[in-house]
């Protein structure tokens, strides 16, 4: 089957290649945009971009979506080294710590860790290492998850690898907003692009349709604007 990407709101994506399921930044149980709960999600591989509560899924009971999903599914978790150490302290056994610029050949495909311009602390206040993005190799090509970030010029270097689909934040305030997100598309030059990290709460409310129109008028990329729970199928 063709690879499918389901957006679960905010920065959370489930990528189903047909043979493996890859979960990015699981935030379900306390996510007002998510239409499913963490107990309903399966994964073979989990990618974590940074340590903020809305990317590891901190719950009101003090537990974490990422820890619970990893324990239930046995999924391998990939994160920056400092986060991997923290996850080990939370009882996650199958965890790989890496760093920016590195690659890891997971059972779900090749993973490259890329820079991101953001902050990262863990829910207990400890240092979470550098925030990151990911380039993921799937059968159809390369997917770039910029994750929580500002615009930066080396996005062009990432795009030089030939990106089929880029997922970029548009929410502003905590990440780049609509105008800079369009500039990011120009640098990355992906064939397709989709927005993330917006409309979860009022401070990051954005008009994704207006962003998509700017993408279509100023770049050659095909924009996808979907609702939480909906899916993009790669072709």
N, C-alpha and C positions, 0 to 999 in steps of 0.2 A: 504494500500500500504506500501511497505518497505520505511524506511526513506532514503531520498536522500540529499546529501550535494553538493551544487554547489559552486565552487570557483570563485569569481569575481575578482581575482587578489589581490596581496599584502596580507593583513591580513583579507580580507573580505570574509565571508562565509554566505550562506543562507541554513538553515537546514529545510527541509520540512518533517514533520513526517506523513503527510497525513491529520491530523486534525489541526495542527498548523504550522506556519512558524516562524522560529527563525533566526534573523539576527545578525551576529557578526561583530562589528567594521565597520560600513558602510562608505565606501570611494569609491564613484562612479564618480561624475561629474568631478573631477580634477584628477582622477586616470588614468594614461596612459595605464594601463593594462585592465581596465574594458571594457566589451563589451556592457553594458547596462548603463542607467542613473538612478539616484535615483528616478525619477518620475515613472519608470517602475517597481519598487520593492514594494512588499507587505510584511507586517510583523505583527505578533501578539505579538512578544517579541523581544526586542533588547538588546544585551549584549555588554557592552563597557569595554575593557580591560585597557585603560588608555587614557590620554587627548591629545596626540599628534595629529597634524593636519591631519595626514594620517590614523587616526583611528576614528575621529569624522567627517571627511569629510569637512574640511574647504574649502570654495569656494572663487574664486576671487572676488565675490560680497560681501564677508564678512558673508555670511550665511553658515549653516552647514547641511550636508546631514542628520545627525542623527536627528536634530531638525525638518527639513522639513518632513522627513519620519514619525516621531512620530506624528506630527500634522495631517498629511494626513490620516494615517492609524489608529490612536488611540492606537498604540502599547505601551505596557508597557516597560519601559526602566530600566534595572538593571545595576548599576555601583557602584564603591566604593563611600563611603559616601560623600567625598568632591566633587566628580564629580556630584553626584546627586544634591547637593546644587547648583552648577553652572548651571546644566541643568534646574533646577527650575527657575533660573534667566533668562534663555533664553526662558522661556515660556512653557517648557515641563511640563505637569501636571501629567501624569501617570508615575511617576518615583519612583524607590525603591533604597534607599541607603543602602549598606551593607558593610561588611568588610571581610578580609581574614579569612578563617576558617568557615565562616557562611554558612548556607544553606537557600534557599528560595524556597518554593513550588509555582511555577508559574503555570498558566493555561497551559503552554506548557511543563511542567515537572519540576522535581527537579533540581535546580541549586546550585552547590557548588562553592564558590569562593576560588581559590588557590593562592599561592604566585607566583610571577614572579620577576626576577632580571633584572631591567631595570630602566628607569627614567620616570617621568610623570609630565608634566606641561600642563596647558590649553593654548589655542591659545592666550589668552590675557595676558599670563605670570604668572597668578596666580597658586597657588599650586593645583595640581591635585590628591593629595592623592597617595597611593601606586599603582604601576602597578600590575595587577593581571592576572590570567588565570581562566579557568572555567572547571568544570566537569559537563556535561549535561547528564541527564538521558532521554533516548529515549526508545521506546518499545523494540528495539533489544539489548540494553545494555548501556554502558557508553562511552561517547565521551569526551576525554580530549583535550581541546584547551590550549596549553602551552602559546600561544600568544607571545608577544615580550619578550624574556628572554634569559639569559645565561643558561648554564648547571648548575644544582644544585642537591646535593645528595638526597634531599627530594622528588625528582621525583620518587624515588623508593617507598616511602610511598604512593604517589598518585597512582602509578601503582599497589600497593597491593590491591586496591579496585577492580581490574579486569577491565582493559580498553579494550573495543572492538576496538576503533579507536582513535589514537592520531594524532593531527595536530600540527606539530612543525616547528619553523622557521629554515631556513638554509642559509639565506642571508649573514651572517657575517657582520662585521663592526658595525651594530647597534644591532645585536642579535648574538647568536651562529652561527657558520658556519657548514660546512658539517661534519667534523670529530666529533665535539662535539655533533652534532645532532644525529649521529650514537650512540654515547655513551648514549645519552638521551633515545634512543630506547631500549638500553640494560637495563637501569634502570627501565623504565616504563613497559617494556615487554608487549606491546599491541599486539592484534591479527593482526591488520592492522595499517598502518601509512601513512600519507601524508605530504608533505612539504608545507610551506607557507612563505610569506615575503621574496621573492626573485624575481629577474629579472624585478622588476618594473622600476628601473633606473640602469644605468651602475655600480654605486658603490656597488650594492648588486646582481650583476649578478653571477649566479651559474649554474653548470651542474647538474640538478636534476636527470638525468639518471645515472650519475656516483654515486650520493648519493644513489639512489635506488639499484644499484649493490652492494654497500658496505652493505646496510641494508640486502639484501638477503644473502650475503656471511658471515655476522658476527652475524646475529640475526635470530629468527624464525618468525619475523613479515612479513606480506605481504605488500610491498610498493605500493602506488598508486601515479603516476605522471600524472597530468591532466593539461590541458590548461585553462586559464580563460574562464568562461562560460560553462565548462564541469562539469560533475556530477559523484559522487561516490554513488553507491547504496549499502546500508548495507544489509548483508545477515547473 
